[in-house]
Every structure is written in C-alpha cells, then in structure tokens.
Amino acid sequence: MNDVRLSATPKGNGYQATITFPDGASISSAEAFPSIPEAIAAAALKLLDMPERIEALGDEAGKPRSRTS
C-alpha cells in the first residue's frame, strides 16, 4: 500500500500545506492558510488536481516489491 501524507506547518501568520508522496517527493503551497484544516483541505484539493500522480500510485501498488538482504 502506498501512503500519501497531507500536512500543515506554521508559515508566517498561517499554515503551509504539504503533500508528501511515498517516494519522498513533496509539494508545498506557496501561500499560507489561516488554519490547519484549511491547509489540509487545500493540499487534498491540489492532489485531486493531479490525476496522473494518483494513477501512478495505483500502478505502483500493483507491482511486486523486491526485497534486499
């Protein structure tokens, strides 16, 4: 299973939204939002605007994982 993390961190007088993908890549908002729920909602909406990233997560979930010793 692949996990995508939505988070909010303090920025200026508000909170910055961040989306973190399983491969470690992250996208942060340029703007600050007045509250944590608004920042998280903005991150979720941004993720929905990136259908190719969501599809790639599904593709990765179907691949067998290799194990290293």
PDB file of N, CA, C, O and CB in Angstrom:
ATOM      1  N   MET A   1       0.845  -1.171   0.000  1.00  0.00           N
ATOM      2  CA  MET A   1       0.000   0.000   0.000  1.00  0.00           C
ATOM      3  C   MET A   1       0.894   1.239   0.000  1.00  0.00           C
ATOM      4  O   MET A   1       1.924   1.278   0.674  1.00  0.00           O
ATOM      5  CB  MET A   1      -0.964  -0.005   1.221  1.00  0.00           C
ATOM      6  N   ASN A   2       0.495   2.221  -0.746  1.00  0.00           N
ATOM      7  CA  ASN A   2       1.224   3.487  -0.792  1.00  0.00           C
ATOM      8  C   ASN A   2       0.491   4.524   0.038  1.00  0.00           C
ATOM      9  O   ASN A   2      -0.730   4.656  -0.052  1.00  0.00           O
ATOM     10  CB  ASN A   2       1.395   3.978  -2.250  1.00  0.00           C
ATOM     11  N   ASP A   3       1.228   5.246   0.831  1.00  0.00           N
ATOM     12  CA  ASP A   3       0.645   6.300   1.658  1.00  0.00           C
ATOM     13  C   ASP A   3       1.065   7.662   1.134  1.00  0.00           C
ATOM     14  O   ASP A   3       2.226   7.886   0.795  1.00  0.00           O
ATOM     15  CB  ASP A   3       1.065   6.139   3.130  1.00  0.00           C
ATOM     16  N   VAL A   4       0.102   8.563   1.076  1.00  0.00           N
ATOM     17  CA  VAL A   4       0.359   9.957   0.742  1.00  0.00           C
ATOM     18  C   VAL A   4       0.038  10.747   1.998  1.00  0.00           C
ATOM     19  O   VAL A   4      -1.031  10.578   2.584  1.00  0.00           O
ATOM     20  CB  VAL A   4      -0.495  10.449  -0.506  1.00  0.00           C
ATOM     21  N   ARG A   5       0.953  11.603   2.411  1.00  0.00           N
ATOM     22  CA  ARG A   5       0.751  12.367   3.643  1.00  0.00           C
ATOM     23  C   ARG A   5       0.399  13.808   3.315  1.00  0.00           C
ATOM     24  O   ARG A   5       1.077  14.461   2.522  1.00  0.00           O
ATOM     25  CB  ARG A   5       2.008  12.312   4.533  1.00  0.00           C
ATOM     26  N   LEU A   6      -0.668  14.295   3.934  1.00  0.00           N
ATOM     27  CA  LEU A   6      -1.052  15.702   3.844  1.00  0.00           C
ATOM     28  C   LEU A   6      -0.727  16.317   5.195  1.00  0.00           C
ATOM     29  O   LEU A   6      -1.116  15.784   6.234  1.00  0.00           O
ATOM     30  CB  LEU A   6      -2.587  15.883   3.467  1.00  0.00           C
ATOM     31  N   SER A   7      -0.016  17.436   5.183  1.00  0.00           N
ATOM     32  CA  SER A   7       0.365  18.057   6.451  1.00  0.00           C
ATOM     33  C   SER A   7       0.296  19.571   6.350  1.00  0.00           C
ATOM     34  O   SER A   7       0.209  20.147   5.265  1.00  0.00           O
ATOM     35  CB  SER A   7       1.775  17.620   6.865  1.00  0.00           C
ATOM     36  N   ALA A   8       0.338  20.186   7.510  1.00  0.00           N
ATOM     37  CA  ALA A   8       0.333  21.648   7.604  1.00  0.00           C
ATOM     38  C   ALA A   8       1.399  22.062   8.612  1.00  0.00           C
ATOM     39  O   ALA A   8       1.474  21.518   9.713  1.00  0.00           O
ATOM     40  CB  ALA A   8      -1.081  22.193   8.022  1.00  0.00           C
ATOM     41  N   THR A   9       2.220  23.030   8.221  1.00  0.00           N
ATOM     42  CA  THR A   9       3.257  23.537   9.111  1.00  0.00           C
ATOM     43  C   THR A   9       3.128  25.050   9.217  1.00  0.00           C
ATOM     44  O   THR A   9       2.697  25.705   8.267  1.00  0.00           O
ATOM     45  CB  THR A   9       4.669  23.138   8.606  1.00  0.00           C
ATOM     46  N   PRO A  10       3.499  25.611  10.368  1.00  0.00           N
ATOM     47  CA  PRO A  10       3.395  27.062  10.522  1.00  0.00           C
ATOM     48  C   PRO A  10       4.223  27.804   9.470  1.00  0.00           C
ATOM     49  O   PRO A  10       5.357  27.431   9.169  1.00  0.00           O
ATOM     50  CB  PRO A  10       3.845  27.475  11.923  1.00  0.00           C
ATOM     51  N   LYS A  11       3.626  28.858   8.922  1.00  0.00           N
ATOM     52  CA  LYS A  11       4.321  29.723   7.959  1.00  0.00           C
ATOM     53  C   LYS A  11       3.742  31.123   8.109  1.00  0.00           C
ATOM     54  O   LYS A  11       2.554  31.335   7.867  1.00  0.00           O
ATOM     55  CB  LYS A  11       4.166  29.193   6.473  1.00  0.00           C
ATOM     56  N   GLY A  12       4.564  32.063   8.500  1.00  0.00           N
ATOM     57  CA  GLY A  12       4.089  33.433   8.675  1.00  0.00           C
ATOM     58  C   GLY A  12       2.943  33.489   9.668  1.00  0.00           C
ATOM     59  O   GLY A  12       3.071  33.028  10.802  1.00  0.00           O
ATOM     60  N   ASN A  13       1.825  34.052   9.240  1.00  0.00           N
ATOM     61  CA  ASN A  13       0.646  34.150  10.103  1.00  0.00           C
ATOM     62  C   ASN A  13      -0.353  33.032   9.857  1.00  0.00           C
ATOM     63  O   ASN A  13      -1.523  33.158  10.218  1.00  0.00           O
ATOM     64  CB  ASN A  13      -0.031  35.482   9.899  1.00  0.00           C
ATOM     65  N   GLY A  14       0.092  31.942   9.251  1.00  0.00           N
ATOM     66  CA  GLY A  14      -0.827  30.848   8.945  1.00  0.00           C
ATOM     67  C   GLY A  14      -0.102  29.525   8.847  1.00  0.00           C
ATOM     68  O   GLY A  14       0.878  29.280   9.550  1.00  0.00           O
ATOM     69  N   TYR A  15      -0.602  28.674   7.962  1.00  0.00           N
ATOM     70  CA  TYR A  15      -0.063  27.326   7.811  1.00  0.00           C
ATOM     71  C   TYR A  15       0.163  27.008   6.339  1.00  0.00           C
ATOM     72  O   TYR A  15      -0.655  27.347   5.484  1.00  0.00           O
ATOM     73  CB  TYR A  15      -1.008  26.290   8.444  1.00  0.00           C
ATOM     74  N   GLN A  16       1.275  26.358   6.060  1.00  0.00           N
ATOM     75  CA  GLN A  16       1.614  25.947   4.702  1.00  0.00           C
ATOM     76  C   GLN A  16       1.179  24.494   4.518  1.00  0.00           C
ATOM     77  O   GLN A  16       1.427  23.650   5.380  1.00  0.00           O
ATOM     78  CB  GLN A  16       3.148  26.118   4.422  1.00  0.00           C
ATOM     79  N   ALA A  17       0.531  24.210   3.393  1.00  0.00           N
ATOM     80  CA  ALA A  17       0.088  22.855   3.077  1.00  0.00           C
ATOM     81  C   ALA A  17       1.204  22.105   2.363  1.00  0.00           C
ATOM     82  O   ALA A  17       1.909  22.669   1.527  1.00  0.00           O
ATOM     83  CB  ALA A  17      -1.193  22.882   2.208  1.00  0.00           C
ATOM     84  N   THR A  18       1.357  20.825   2.701  1.00  0.00           N
ATOM     85  CA  THR A  18       2.358  19.987   2.046  1.00  0.00           C
ATOM     86  C   THR A  18       1.768  18.622   1.732  1.00  0.00           C
ATOM     87  O   THR A  18       1.055  18.037   2.547  1.00  0.00           O
ATOM     88  CB  THR A  18       3.613  19.840   2.929  1.00  0.00           C
ATOM     89  N   ILE A  19       2.077  18.120   0.534  1.00  0.00           N
ATOM     90  CA  ILE A  19       1.736  16.762   0.128  1.00  0.00           C
ATOM     91  C   ILE A  19       3.058  16.012   0.031  1.00  0.00           C
ATOM     92  O   ILE A  19       3.976  16.462  -0.654  1.00  0.00           O
ATOM     93  CB  ILE A  19       0.929  16.729  -1.247  1.00  0.00           C
ATOM     94  N   THR A  20       3.165  14.870   0.713  1.00  0.00           N
ATOM     95  CA  THR A  20       4.372  14.054   0.641  1.00  0.00           C
ATOM     96  C   THR A  20       4.004  12.695   0.050  1.00  0.00           C
ATOM     97  O   THR A  20       3.098  12.020   0.539  1.00  0.00           O
ATOM     98  CB  THR A  20       5.034  13.895   2.051  1.00  0.00           C
ATOM     99  N   PHE A  21       4.715  12.303  -1.006  1.00  0.00           N
ATOM    100  CA  PHE A  21       4.454  11.057  -1.716  1.00  0.00           C
ATOM    101  C   PHE A  21       5.344   9.940  -1.180  1.00  0.00           C
ATOM    102  O   PHE A  21       6.348  10.211  -0.521  1.00  0.00           O
ATOM    103  CB  PHE A  21       4.677  11.241  -3.225  1.00  0.00           C
ATOM    104  N   PRO A  22       4.982   8.677  -1.458  1.00  0.00           N
ATOM    105  CA  PRO A  22       5.749   7.543  -0.931  1.00  0.00           C
ATOM    106  C   PRO A  22       7.228   7.546  -1.318  1.00  0.00           C
ATOM    107  O   PRO A  22       8.061   7.028  -0.574  1.00  0.00           O
ATOM    108  CB  PRO A  22       5.131   6.269  -1.402  1.00  0.00           C
ATOM    109  N   ASP A  23       7.558   8.124  -2.468  1.00  0.00           N
ATOM    110  CA  ASP A  23       8.964   8.146  -2.892  1.00  0.00           C
ATOM    111  C   ASP A  23       9.767   9.251  -2.214  1.00  0.00           C
ATOM    112  O   ASP A  23      10.957   9.415  -2.484  1.00  0.00           O
ATOM    113  CB  ASP A  23       9.047   8.314  -4.393  1.00  0.00           C
ATOM    114  N   GLY A  24       9.111  10.012  -1.329  1.00  0.00           N
ATOM    115  CA  GLY A  24       9.788  11.078  -0.605  1.00  0.00           C
ATOM    116  C   GLY A  24       9.633  12.450  -1.227  1.00  0.00           C
ATOM    117  O   GLY A  24       9.964  13.455  -0.599  1.00  0.00           O
ATOM    118  N   ALA A  25       9.133  12.509  -2.454  1.00  0.00           N
ATOM    119  CA  ALA A  25       8.902  13.808  -3.102  1.00  0.00           C
ATOM    120  C   ALA A  25       7.782  14.538  -2.371  1.00  0.00           C
ATOM    121  O   ALA A  25       6.836  13.915  -1.889  1.00  0.00           O
ATOM    122  CB  ALA A  25       8.547  13.631  -4.614  1.00  0.00           C
ATOM    123  N   SER A  26       7.894  15.851  -2.293  1.00  0.00           N
ATOM    124  CA  SER A  26       6.843  16.627  -1.639  1.00  0.00           C
ATOM    125  C   SER A  26       6.568  17.906  -2.415  1.00  0.00           C
ATOM    126  O   SER A  26       7.424  18.433  -3.126  1.00  0.00           O
ATOM    127  CB  SER A  26       7.232  16.956  -0.188  1.00  0.00           C
ATOM    128  N   ILE A  27       5.349  18.379  -2.250  1.00  0.00           N
ATOM    129  CA  ILE A  27       4.904  19.626  -2.872  1.00  0.00           C
ATOM    130  C   ILE A  27       4.326  20.479  -1.760  1.00  0.00           C
ATOM    131  O   ILE A  27       3.464  20.019  -1.010  1.00  0.00           O
ATOM    132  CB  ILE A  27       3.846  19.375  -4.024  1.00  0.00           C
ATOM    133  N   SER A  28       4.788  21.709  -1.642  1.00  0.00           N
ATOM    134  CA  SER A  28       4.281  22.627  -0.623  1.00  0.00           C
ATOM    135  C   SER A  28       3.623  23.825  -1.275  1.00  0.00           C
ATOM    136  O   SER A  28       4.012  24.251  -2.363  1.00  0.00           O
ATOM    137  CB  SER A  28       5.410  23.085   0.311  1.00  0.00           C
ATOM    138  N   SER A  29       2.626  24.360  -0.601  1.00  0.00           N
ATOM    139  CA  SER A  29       1.924  25.531  -1.125  1.00  0.00           C
ATOM    140  C   SER A  29       2.798  26.770  -0.984  1.00  0.00           C
ATOM    141  O   SER A  29       3.590  26.882  -0.048  1.00  0.00           O
ATOM    142  CB  SER A  29       0.578  25.735  -0.395  1.00  0.00           C
ATOM    143  N   ALA A  30       2.649  27.680  -1.905  1.00  0.00           N
ATOM    144  CA  ALA A  30       3.362  28.950  -1.824  1.00  0.00           C
ATOM    145  C   ALA A  30       2.668  29.876  -0.833  1.00  0.00           C
ATOM    146  O   ALA A  30       3.306  30.720  -0.204  1.00  0.00           O
ATOM    147  CB  ALA A  30       3.452  29.614  -3.212  1.00  0.00           C
ATOM    148  N   GLU A  31       1.364  29.711  -0.703  1.00  0.00           N
ATOM    149  CA  GLU A  31       0.593  30.588   0.169  1.00  0.00           C
ATOM    150  C   GLU A  31       0.394  29.959   1.549  1.00  0.00           C
ATOM    151  O   GLU A  31       0.558  28.752   1.726  1.00  0.00           O
ATOM    152  CB  GLU A  31      -0.762  30.909  -0.465  1.00  0.00           C
ATOM    153  N   ALA A  32       0.042  30.790   2.506  1.00  0.00           N
ATOM    154  CA  ALA A  32      -0.273  30.337   3.860  1.00  0.00           C
ATOM    155  C   ALA A  32      -1.784  30.396   4.047  1.00  0.00           C
ATOM    156  O   ALA A  32      -2.453  31.298   3.541  1.00  0.00           O
ATOM    157  CB  ALA A  32       0.462  31.206   4.938  1.00  0.00           C
ATOM    158  N   PHE A  33      -2.305  29.425   4.776  1.00  0.00           N
ATOM    159  CA  PHE A  33      -3.738  29.351   5.052  1.00  0.00           C
ATOM    160  C   PHE A  33      -3.983  29.684   6.518  1.00  0.00           C
ATOM    161  O   PHE A  33      -3.120  29.430   7.358  1.00  0.00           O
ATOM    162  CB  PHE A  33      -4.303  27.943   4.704  1.00  0.00           C
ATOM    163  N   PRO A  34      -5.155  30.254   6.840  1.00  0.00           N
ATOM    164  CA  PRO A  34      -5.415  30.721   8.201  1.00  0.00           C
ATOM    165  C   PRO A  34      -5.483  29.625   9.262  1.00  0.00           C
ATOM    166  O   PRO A  34      -5.240  29.893  10.438  1.00  0.00           O
ATOM    167  CB  PRO A  34      -6.684  31.473   8.215  1.00  0.00           C
ATOM    168  N   SER A  35      -5.812  28.391   8.861  1.00  0.00           N
ATOM    169  CA  SER A  35      -5.946  27.328   9.860  1.00  0.00           C
ATOM    170  C   SER A  35      -5.395  26.014   9.307  1.00  0.00           C
ATOM    171  O   SER A  35      -5.217  25.855   8.099  1.00  0.00           O
ATOM    172  CB  SER A  35      -7.427  27.157  10.281  1.00  0.00           C
ATOM    173  N   ILE A  36      -5.131  25.086  10.210  1.00  0.00           N
ATOM    174  CA  ILE A  36      -4.640  23.768   9.802  1.00  0.00           C
ATOM    175  C   ILE A  36      -5.664  23.049   8.923  1.00  0.00           C
ATOM    176  O   ILE A  36      -5.287  22.511   7.882  1.00  0.00           O
ATOM    177  CB  ILE A  36      -4.312  22.913  11.039  1.00  0.00           C
ATOM    178  N   PRO A  37      -6.960  23.018   9.306  1.00  0.00           N
ATOM    179  CA  PRO A  37      -7.931  22.348   8.426  1.00  0.00           C
ATOM    180  C   PRO A  37      -7.979  22.938   7.016  1.00  0.00           C
ATOM    181  O   PRO A  37      -8.128  22.199   6.043  1.00  0.00           O
ATOM    182  CB  PRO A  37      -9.310  22.422   9.041  1.00  0.00           C
ATOM    183  N   GLU A  38      -7.855  24.246   6.897  1.00  0.00           N
ATOM    184  CA  GLU A  38      -7.865  24.865   5.568  1.00  0.00           C
ATOM    185  C   GLU A  38      -6.621  24.476   4.770  1.00  0.00           C
ATOM    186  O   GLU A  38      -6.702  24.275   3.558  1.00  0.00           O
ATOM    187  CB  GLU A  38      -7.953  26.395   5.692  1.00  0.00           C
ATOM    188  N   ALA A  39      -5.490  24.370   5.429  1.00  0.00           N
ATOM    189  CA  ALA A  39      -4.258  23.966   4.746  1.00  0.00           C
ATOM    190  C   ALA A  39      -4.356  22.512   4.277  1.00  0.00           C
ATOM    191  O   ALA A  39      -3.960  22.193   3.155  1.00  0.00           O
ATOM    192  CB  ALA A  39      -3.037  24.146   5.678  1.00  0.00           C
ATOM    193  N   ILE A  40      -4.879  21.638   5.130  1.00  0.00           N
ATOM    194  CA  ILE A  40      -5.036  20.229   4.762  1.00  0.00           C
ATOM    195  C   ILE A  40      -6.031  20.093   3.610  1.00  0.00           C
ATOM    196  O   ILE A  40      -5.797  19.326   2.676  1.00  0.00           O
ATOM    197  CB  ILE A  40      -5.504  19.394   5.981  1.00  0.00           C
ATOM    198  N   ALA A  41      -7.137  20.831   3.673  1.00  0.00           N
ATOM    199  CA  ALA A  41      -8.132  20.796   2.593  1.00  0.00           C
ATOM    200  C   ALA A  41      -7.516  21.277   1.278  1.00  0.00           C
ATOM    201  O   ALA A  41      -7.785  20.702   0.224  1.00  0.00           O
ATOM    202  CB  ALA A  41      -9.360  21.666   2.958  1.00  0.00           C
ATOM    203  N   ALA A  42      -6.702  22.313   1.332  1.00  0.00           N
ATOM    204  CA  ALA A  42      -6.044  22.823   0.125  1.00  0.00           C
ATOM    205  C   ALA A  42      -5.101  21.770  -0.456  1.00  0.00           C
ATOM    206  O   ALA A  42      -5.026  21.607  -1.674  1.00  0.00           O
ATOM    207  CB  ALA A  42      -5.267  24.124   0.437  1.00  0.00           C
ATOM    208  N   ALA A  43      -4.384  21.059   0.410  1.00  0.00           N
ATOM    209  CA  ALA A  43      -3.483  20.003  -0.059  1.00  0.00           C
ATOM    210  C   ALA A  43      -4.277  18.880  -0.724  1.00  0.00           C
ATOM    211  O   ALA A  43      -3.870  18.360  -1.763  1.00  0.00           O
ATOM    212  CB  ALA A  43      -2.644  19.445   1.113  1.00  0.00           C
ATOM    213  N   ALA A  44      -5.405  18.508  -0.128  1.00  0.00           N
ATOM    214  CA  ALA A  44      -6.244  17.453  -0.703  1.00  0.00           C
ATOM    215  C   ALA A  44      -6.781  17.870  -2.067  1.00  0.00           C
ATOM    216  O   ALA A  44      -6.786  17.071  -3.003  1.00  0.00           O
ATOM    217  CB  ALA A  44      -7.408  17.116   0.241  1.00  0.00           C
ATOM    218  N   LEU A  45      -7.228  19.100  -2.181  1.00  0.00           N
ATOM    219  CA  LEU A  45      -7.740  19.591  -3.464  1.00  0.00           C
ATOM    220  C   LEU A  45      -6.636  19.624  -4.518  1.00  0.00           C
ATOM    221  O   LEU A  45      -6.877  19.307  -5.683  1.00  0.00           O
ATOM    222  CB  LEU A  45      -8.350  20.991  -3.298  1.00  0.00           C
ATOM    223  N   LYS A  46      -5.439  20.004  -4.112  1.00  0.00           N
ATOM    224  CA  LYS A  46      -4.312  20.027  -5.048  1.00  0.00           C
ATOM    225  C   LYS A  46      -4.006  18.613  -5.538  1.00  0.00           C
ATOM    226  O   LYS A  46      -3.741  18.411  -6.723  1.00  0.00           O
ATOM    227  CB  LYS A  46      -3.060  20.648  -4.381  1.00  0.00           C
ATOM    228  N   LEU A  47      -4.041  17.642  -4.637  1.00  0.00           N
ATOM    229  CA  LEU A  47      -3.786  16.259  -5.018  1.00  0.00           C
ATOM    230  C   LEU A  47      -4.830  15.782  -6.028  1.00  0.00           C
ATOM    231  O   LEU A  47      -4.497  15.076  -6.980  1.00  0.00           O
ATOM    232  CB  LEU A  47      -3.786  15.349  -3.777  1.00  0.00           C
ATOM    233  N   LEU A  48      -6.079  16.165  -5.824  1.00  0.00           N
ATOM    234  CA  LEU A  48      -7.135  15.781  -6.765  1.00  0.00           C
ATOM    235  C   LEU A  48      -6.939  16.423  -8.134  1.00  0.00           C
ATOM    236  O   LEU A  48      -7.437  15.908  -9.135  1.00  0.00           O
ATOM    237  CB  LEU A  48      -8.500  16.166  -6.207  1.00  0.00           C
ATOM    238  N   ASP A  49      -6.225  17.535  -8.188  1.00  0.00           N
ATOM    239  CA  ASP A  49      -5.921  18.195  -9.462  1.00  0.00           C
ATOM    240  C   ASP A  49      -4.758  17.532 -10.201  1.00  0.00           C
ATOM    241  O   ASP A  49      -4.378  17.972 -11.286  1.00  0.00           O
ATOM    242  CB  ASP A  49      -5.601  19.661  -9.222  1.00  0.00           C
ATOM    243  N   MET A  50      -4.196  16.477  -9.614  1.00  0.00           N
ATOM    244  CA  MET A  50      -3.057  15.781 -10.226  1.00  0.00           C
ATOM    245  C   MET A  50      -3.409  14.310 -10.472  1.00  0.00           C
ATOM    246  O   MET A  50      -2.819  13.428  -9.847  1.00  0.00           O
ATOM    247  CB  MET A  50      -1.795  15.892  -9.321  1.00  0.00           C
ATOM    248  N   PRO A  51      -4.361  14.029 -11.373  1.00  0.00           N
ATOM    249  CA  PRO A  51      -4.787  12.637 -11.569  1.00  0.00           C
ATOM    250  C   PRO A  51      -3.652  11.708 -11.998  1.00  0.00           C
ATOM    251  O   PRO A  51      -3.688  10.514 -11.700  1.00  0.00           O
ATOM    252  CB  PRO A  51      -5.884  12.586 -12.598  1.00  0.00           C
ATOM    253  N   GLU A  52      -2.653  12.237 -12.690  1.00  0.00           N
ATOM    254  CA  GLU A  52      -1.547  11.385 -13.111  1.00  0.00           C
ATOM    255  C   GLU A  52      -0.756  10.858 -11.917  1.00  0.00           C
ATOM    256  O   GLU A  52      -0.252   9.735 -11.952  1.00  0.00           O
ATOM    257  CB  GLU A  52      -0.623  12.151 -14.049  1.00  0.00           C
ATOM    258  N   ARG A  53      -0.647  11.659 -10.868  1.00  0.00           N
ATOM    259  CA  ARG A  53       0.055  11.208  -9.654  1.00  0.00           C
ATOM    260  C   ARG A  53      -0.756  10.139  -8.935  1.00  0.00           C
ATOM    261  O   ARG A  53      -0.198   9.173  -8.416  1.00  0.00           O
ATOM    262  CB  ARG A  53       0.326  12.399  -8.702  1.00  0.00           C
ATOM    263  N   ILE A  54      -2.082  10.315  -8.903  1.00  0.00           N
ATOM    264  CA  ILE A  54      -2.947   9.331  -8.255  1.00  0.00           C
ATOM    265  C   ILE A  54      -2.887   8.013  -9.028  1.00  0.00           C
ATOM    266  O   ILE A  54      -2.802   6.945  -8.422  1.00  0.00           O
ATOM    267  CB  ILE A  54      -4.413   9.851  -8.167  1.00  0.00           C
ATOM    268  N   GLU A  55      -2.930   8.080 -10.359  1.00  0.00           N
ATOM    269  CA  GLU A  55      -2.835   6.871 -11.180  1.00  0.00           C
ATOM    270  C   GLU A  55      -1.496   6.176 -10.971  1.00  0.00           C
ATOM    271  O   GLU A  55      -1.443   4.948 -10.900  1.00  0.00           O
ATOM    272  CB  GLU A  55      -3.025   7.213 -12.663  1.00  0.00           C
ATOM    273  N   ALA A  56      -0.427   6.937 -10.872  1.00  0.00           N
ATOM    274  CA  ALA A  56       0.898   6.351 -10.657  1.00  0.00           C
ATOM    275  C   ALA A  56       0.956   5.615  -9.323  1.00  0.00           C
ATOM    276  O   ALA A  56       1.621   4.585  -9.212  1.00  0.00           O
ATOM    277  CB  ALA A  56       1.982   7.440 -10.707  1.00  0.00           C
ATOM    278  N   LEU A  57       0.268   6.132  -8.315  1.00  0.00           N
ATOM    279  CA  LEU A  57       0.224   5.447  -7.023  1.00  0.00           C
ATOM    280  C   LEU A  57      -0.446   4.091  -7.179  1.00  0.00           C
ATOM    281  O   LEU A  57       0.006   3.098  -6.609  1.00  0.00           O
ATOM    282  CB  LEU A  57      -0.521   6.300  -5.972  1.00  0.00           C
ATOM    283  N   GLY A  58      -1.530   4.051  -7.955  1.00  0.00           N
ATOM    284  CA  GLY A  58      -2.224   2.794  -8.199  1.00  0.00           C
ATOM    285  C   GLY A  58      -1.358   1.811  -8.966  1.00  0.00           C
ATOM    286  O   GLY A  58      -1.371   0.615  -8.678  1.00  0.00           O
ATOM    287  N   ASP A  59      -0.603   2.307  -9.940  1.00  0.00           N
ATOM    288  CA  ASP A  59       0.297   1.454 -10.714  1.00  0.00           C
ATOM    289  C   ASP A  59       1.379   0.861  -9.817  1.00  0.00           C
ATOM    290  O   ASP A  59       1.707  -0.320  -9.930  1.00  0.00           O
ATOM    291  CB  ASP A  59       0.936   2.249 -11.864  1.00  0.00           C
ATOM    292  N   GLU A  60       1.926   1.674  -8.936  1.00  0.00           N
ATOM    293  CA  GLU A  60       2.973   1.209  -8.025  1.00  0.00           C
ATOM    294  C   GLU A  60       2.431   0.177  -7.047  1.00  0.00           C
ATOM    295  O   GLU A  60       3.142  -0.759  -6.682  1.00  0.00           O
ATOM    296  CB  GLU A  60       3.577   2.388  -7.261  1.00  0.00           C
ATOM    297  N   ALA A  61       1.187   0.334  -6.619  1.00  0.00           N
ATOM    298  CA  ALA A  61       0.601  -0.594  -5.653  1.00  0.00           C
ATOM    299  C   ALA A  61       0.453  -1.988  -6.250  1.00  0.00           C
ATOM    300  O   ALA A  61       0.488  -2.978  -5.520  1.00  0.00           O
ATOM    301  CB  ALA A  61      -0.760  -0.080  -5.177  1.00  0.00           C
ATOM    302  N   GLY A  62       0.288  -2.076  -7.572  1.00  0.00           N
ATOM    303  CA  GLY A  62       0.116  -3.367  -8.221  1.00  0.00           C
ATOM    304  C   GLY A  62       1.410  -4.094  -8.528  1.00  0.00           C
ATOM    305  O   GLY A  62       1.379  -5.273  -8.882  1.00  0.00           O
ATOM    306  N   LYS A  63       2.539  -3.429  -8.401  1.00  0.00           N
ATOM    307  CA  LYS A  63       3.832  -4.043  -8.713  1.00  0.00           C
ATOM    308  C   LYS A  63       4.345  -4.831  -7.512  1.00  0.00           C
ATOM    309  O   LYS A  63       4.190  -4.397  -6.371  1.00  0.00           O
ATOM    310  CB  LYS A  63       4.861  -2.969  -9.130  1.00  0.00           C
ATOM    311  N   PRO A  64       4.958  -5.990  -7.768  1.00  0.00           N
ATOM    312  CA  PRO A  64       5.556  -6.723  -6.646  1.00  0.00           C
ATOM    313  C   PRO A  64       6.761  -5.958  -6.105  1.00  0.00           C
ATOM    314  O   PRO A  64       7.510  -5.340  -6.861  1.00  0.00           O
ATOM    315  CB  PRO A  64       5.977  -8.153  -7.083  1.00  0.00           C
ATOM    316  N   ARG A  65       6.929  -6.007  -4.820  1.00  0.00           N
ATOM    317  CA  ARG A  65       8.062  -5.322  -4.191  1.00  0.00           C
ATOM    318  C   ARG A  65       9.255  -6.264  -4.142  1.00  0.00           C
ATOM    319  O   ARG A  65       9.105  -7.451  -3.853  1.00  0.00           O
ATOM    320  CB  ARG A  65       7.696  -4.828  -2.763  1.00  0.00           C
ATOM    321  N   SER A  66      10.420  -5.742  -4.421  1.00  0.00           N
ATOM    322  CA  SER A  66      11.622  -6.564  -4.318  1.00  0.00           C
ATOM    323  C   SER A  66      12.196  -6.404  -2.923  1.00  0.00           C
ATOM    324  O   SER A  66      12.098  -5.341  -2.310  1.00  0.00           O
ATOM    325  CB  SER A  66      12.671  -6.175  -5.400  1.00  0.00           C
ATOM    326  N   ARG A  67      12.789  -7.465  -2.438  1.00  0.00           N
ATOM    327  CA  ARG A  67      13.399  -7.419  -1.108  1.00  0.00           C
ATOM    328  C   ARG A  67      14.900  -7.505  -1.259  1.00  0.00           C
ATOM    329  O   ARG A  67      15.421  -8.247  -2.093  1.00  0.00           O
ATOM    330  CB  ARG A  67      12.871  -8.564  -0.201  1.00  0.00           C
ATOM    331  N   THR A  68      15.577  -6.740  -0.446  1.00  0.00           N
ATOM    332  CA  THR A  68      17.039  -6.796  -0.444  1.00  0.00           C
ATOM    333  C   THR A  68      17.504  -7.303   0.899  1.00  0.00           C
ATOM    334  O   THR A  68      16.877  -7.034   1.924  1.00  0.00           O
ATOM    335  CB  THR A  68      17.662  -5.410  -0.753  1.00  0.00           C
ATOM    336  N   SER A  69      18.594  -8.032   0.898  1.00  0.00           N
ATOM    337  CA  SER A  69      19.118  -8.584   2.149  1.00  0.00           C
ATOM    338  C   SER A  69      20.127  -7.656   2.750  1.00  0.00           C
ATOM    339  O   SER A  69      20.682  -7.948   3.809  1.00  0.00           O
ATOM    340  CB  SER A  69      19.740  -9.952   1.927  1.00  0.00           C
TER     341      SER A  69
END
